[in-house]
Amino acid sequence: MRVQAETDRDYWRGVLLAGGFTAIPRWTLDPVEGVDEYEVTIADDLVATLRQLADELEISLISIVLAAHAKVLAALTGEQKVTTGYVAVGGAQSLPCRLLAEADSWRTLLLHCHRVESELLAHKDFPVDDLRRELGLTEPSFETVLDATGTGRGLAEDTVIGVGLSQHGGQLRLRYRTDVLDADYAARMAGYHLTALALIVADPGADPGQRSLLAAEELRFQLEGLAGPLKELPDCRFHELFEQEVRAHPDVVAAVQGDRHWTYRKLNARANRLGRALALSFR
């Protein structure tokens, strides 16, 4: 018993001191204190295929969801080493779960998440909060939580998003703080998780970094909608446009570097001298 306690302590000490807090980007135009929920149905055929894959790899269904969750966090933050909370037992504390989202295939990522989950579960009964206080750690270790119990518990004080899978696996549930995220963001996050799950079963051997988690509509909005209105360009080259500015505003500052600045007239003169020097060097 004592040996197990020391083993648990060493494991959690390593996890807690490793650092790596994963902060979720804030996205709401109307921050209001409170908690809301977004739930999306996972198609029966996708659930069946996920269960089949879990059986083939001898891992749990929640390990697959954990891999999808890690990939979503990596996509949102740009970090490949991510940390999420993990609820292993209904009503118990959320445990820090550190994952590496970068892998050569979905299969490799799944096995990694399964291994991390298994290690976490082997030490889940240790009083991690007591060790945090002993180590003088006052900041939270994570702000997202994956609830593996399917019980749909509420959000802890420092948690921004809680992701849970219903007990029969047919619903993905997101609970989120409305002063940090809005309903549209929550819906997109749920969609990212579903896309990741679909990509996993479509080709477990594929590179997770080769496909976007964005839906076609959101990708089109980001590439086209956020680009602003179309503007017709003049039928001339860049240096001709610059020379037009030189003629129209010769004494207006065109470029600044530190405490130095150049007007359009001076910058044009320098550019012409450089151009002539380059032309001579190629003769």
C-alpha positions in Angstrom: 0.0 0.0 0.0 2.8 2.4 0.9 4.7 1.5 -2.2 1.7 2.3 -4.3 1.2 5.6 -2.6 4.8 6.6 -3.4 4.4 5.4 -7.0 1.2 7.5 -7.3 3.0 10.5 -5.7 6.0 10.3 -8.1 3.7 10.0 -11.1 1.5 13.0 -10.2 4.5 15.0 -9.2 6.0 14.6 -12.6 2.7 15.5 -14.3 2.1 18.6 -12.2 5.6 20.0 -12.5 5.7 19.4 -16.3 3.8 22.6 -16.9 2.1 23.2 -20.3 -1.2 24.9 -19.5 -3.4 24.9 -22.6 -5.5 28.1 -22.9 -8.6 28.1 -25.1 -8.9 31.2 -27.3 -11.8 33.4 -26.1 -14.5 34.1 -28.6 -17.7 35.9 -27.6 -19.0 39.4 -28.4 -21.5 39.3 -25.6 -19.9 37.9 -22.4 -22.5 37.0 -19.8 -21.7 35.0 -16.7 -23.3 31.6 -16.8 -23.0 28.0 -18.2 -24.7 26.7 -21.3 -24.8 23.4 -23.1 -24.5 22.3 -26.7 -25.3 18.7 -27.7 -24.9 17.1 -31.1 -25.9 13.6 -32.2 -23.2 11.2 -33.5 -24.6 9.1 -36.3 -25.3 5.5 -35.5 -23.0 4.2 -38.3 -20.1 6.4 -37.0 -20.6 5.1 -33.4 -20.6 1.5 -34.7 -17.4 2.1 -36.7 -15.8 3.8 -33.7 -16.6 0.8 -31.5 -15.3 -1.6 -34.1 -12.0 0.3 -34.3 -11.7 0.4 -30.5 -12.1 -3.4 -30.4 -9.5 -3.9 -33.2 -6.9 -1.7 -31.3 -8.0 -3.1 -27.9 -8.6 0.4 -26.6 -11.7 2.1 -25.1 -14.1 4.2 -27.0 -13.2 7.1 -24.7 -9.6 6.8 -25.8 -10.7 7.6 -29.3 -12.7 10.6 -28.1 -9.6 11.7 -26.1 -7.5 11.6 -29.3 -10.1 13.7 -31.1 -10.2 16.1 -28.2 -6.4 16.4 -28.2 -6.4 17.2 -31.9 -9.1 19.8 -31.5 -7.1 21.5 -28.7 -4.0 21.4 -30.9 -5.9 23.0 -33.8 -7.3 25.8 -31.6 -4.1 26.7 -29.9 -1.4 25.8 -32.4 0.3 23.7 -29.7 1.1 20.0 -30.1 1.6 19.3 -26.4 -1.8 19.9 -24.8 -3.3 19.4 -21.4 -6.9 18.7 -20.5 -8.7 17.6 -17.4 -10.0 14.0 -17.3 -12.9 12.9 -15.2 -12.4 9.1 -14.6 -15.1 8.6 -11.9 -18.5 10.4 -11.6 -18.3 13.1 -8.9 -14.5 12.8 -8.6 -11.9 15.4 -9.2 -10.7 16.2 -12.7 -7.2 14.9 -13.2 -4.6 16.6 -15.4 -4.0 14.7 -18.6 -1.0 15.7 -20.8 -1.1 14.6 -24.4 1.1 14.9 -27.5 -1.3 15.6 -30.4 1.4 15.3 -33.1 1.7 11.8 -34.6 2.5 10.1 -37.9 -0.9 8.5 -38.0 -4.3 8.5 -36.2 -3.5 5.0 -35.1 -0.3 6.2 -33.4 -2.2 9.0 -31.7 -4.9 6.6 -30.5 -2.4 4.3 -28.9 -0.6 7.2 -27.3 -3.9 8.5 -25.8 -4.8 5.0 -24.6 -1.4 4.6 -22.9 -1.7 8.0 -21.2 -5.3 7.3 -20.2 -4.2 3.9 -18.7 -1.4 5.4 -16.7 -3.7 8.1 -15.4 -6.4 5.5 -14.4 -3.7 3.5 -12.6 -3.1 6.4 -10.3 -6.6 8.0 -10.2 -7.2 7.5 -6.5 -4.3 9.7 -5.3 -5.3 13.0 -3.7 -3.8 15.2 -6.4 -5.2 18.4 -5.0 -3.3 17.8 -1.7 -0.1 17.4 -3.7 -0.8 20.6 -5.6 -1.0 22.5 -2.3 2.1 20.8 -1.0 4.0 21.9 -4.2 2.7 25.4 -3.9 0.8 25.3 -7.2 -2.0 27.8 -7.1 -2.7 28.2 -10.8 -5.1 25.7 -12.6 -3.4 23.0 -14.6 -6.1 23.0 -17.3 -9.3 24.7 -18.4 -10.9 22.1 -20.6 -12.2 18.8 -19.2 -13.1 15.5 -20.9 -15.7 13.6 -18.9 -15.2 9.9 -19.5 -18.1 8.9 -17.2 -21.0 9.9 -19.4 -22.8 11.4 -16.4 -22.9 15.0 -17.6 -21.5 16.7 -14.5 -21.3 20.5 -14.2 -18.3 22.7 -14.7 -15.7 23.3 -12.0 -14.8 26.9 -11.3 -11.7 27.1 -13.4 -13.1 25.0 -16.3 -14.1 26.8 -19.5 -15.3 23.8 -21.6 -16.4 20.3 -20.6 -16.7 17.7 -23.3 -18.6 14.5 -22.6 -19.9 11.5 -24.4 -23.2 10.0 -23.4 -23.2 6.6 -21.9 -24.5 4.9 -25.0 -22.1 7.0 -27.2 -24.8 8.6 -29.3 -24.4 12.2 -28.2 -21.4 14.5 -27.8 -22.1 17.2 -25.1 -20.3 20.5 -24.6 -20.8 22.6 -21.5 -19.2 26.0 -21.7 -18.9 29.3 -19.8 -20.9 32.0 -21.6 -18.6 34.8 -20.4 -15.8 33.2 -22.4 -17.4 31.4 -25.4 -20.6 31.9 -27.3 -23.0 29.4 -28.8 -21.6 29.6 -32.3 -18.1 28.8 -31.0 -19.4 25.9 -29.0 -21.2 24.5 -32.1 -18.0 24.8 -34.1 -16.0 23.0 -31.4 -18.5 20.2 -31.4 -18.2 20.1 -35.2 -14.4 19.9 -34.9 -14.7 16.9 -32.6 -17.1 15.1 -34.9 -14.9 15.8 -37.9 -11.9 14.4 -36.0 -13.8 11.2 -35.1 -14.9 10.8 -38.8 -11.3 11.3 -40.0 -10.1 8.7 -37.5 -12.4 5.9 -38.7 -12.1 6.9 -42.4 -8.3 6.1 -42.4 -6.6 5.3 -39.1 -3.3 5.2 -40.9 -3.5 8.7 -42.3 -1.4 11.6 -41.0 -3.7 13.7 -38.6 -2.0 16.9 -39.8 -3.0 16.5 -43.4 -6.7 17.2 -43.1 -8.5 20.3 -41.7 -11.1 20.0 -39.0 -13.0 22.9 -40.5 -16.3 22.2 -42.2 -16.6 23.3 -45.8 -18.9 26.2 -44.9 -16.6 27.5 -42.2 -13.5 27.1 -44.5 -15.3 29.1 -47.2 -16.2 31.8 -44.7 -12.6 32.1 -43.5 -11.1 32.2 -47.0 -13.7 34.3 -48.7 -16.1 35.9 -46.2 -13.3 37.4 -44.0 -11.4 38.6 -47.0 -13.7 41.6 -47.4 -15.5 42.9 -50.5 -13.9 42.4 -53.9 -12.0 45.4 -55.2 -11.1 45.9 -58.8 -7.3 46.5 -59.2 -5.9 49.0 -61.7 -4.5 47.7 -64.9 -0.8 48.5 -64.2 2.2 47.0 -62.4 3.2 47.7 -58.8 6.1 50.0 -59.7 3.8 52.0 -61.9 1.4 52.4 -59.0 4.2 53.5 -56.7 5.4 56.1 -59.2 1.8 57.5 -59.3 2.1 58.0 -55.5 5.5 59.7 -56.0 4.0 62.2 -58.4 0.8 62.7 -56.3 2.5 62.9 -52.8 6.3 63.3 -53.2 6.9 64.6 -49.7 4.6 62.2 -47.8 6.4 59.6 -45.6 6.4 56.2 -47.4 8.5 54.1 -45.2 9.8 54.1 -41.6 12.5 52.1 -39.9 13.3 52.9 -36.3 14.0 56.6 -36.2 14.6 56.9 -39.9 12.0 57.7 -42.5 11.8 58.2 -46.3 9.4 60.2 -48.3 8.0 58.8 -51.6 10.4 61.1 -53.5 13.5 59.8 -51.6 12.4 56.2 -51.6 11.8 56.4 -55.3 15.3 57.9 -55.9 16.9 55.1 -53.8 14.9 52.4 -55.7 16.0 53.9 -59.0 19.7 53.9 -58.0 19.5 50.3 -56.8 17.7 49.3 -60.0 20.4 50.9 -62.2 23.2 49.2 -60.2 21.5 45.8 -60.6 21.1 46.4 -64.3 24.7 47.2 -64.7 25.8 44.2 -62.7 24.1 41.8 -65.1 25.6 43.3 -68.3 
